């Protein structure tokens, strides 16, 4: 029984560097994936903010033009 335990421990010691290497690779892949996801989400949020800002500016400009034109037309009609 003692020899079986020593054989198992020897075989585990032989595989230990490979197991540690596998763990390091998995951790590195997870870290890179998380960083990429954060960067992509950040980029998407920035694009959405810029597009919404431009949209708001355009809408405000259109409303301003309509108010000016409408005010001008009504002013002309009143004359």
Secondary structure by P-SEA (a helix, b strand, c coil): caaaaaaaaaaaaaaaaaaaaaaaaaaaaaaaaaaaaaaaaaaaaaaaaaaaaaaaaaaaaaaaaaaaaaaaaaaaaac
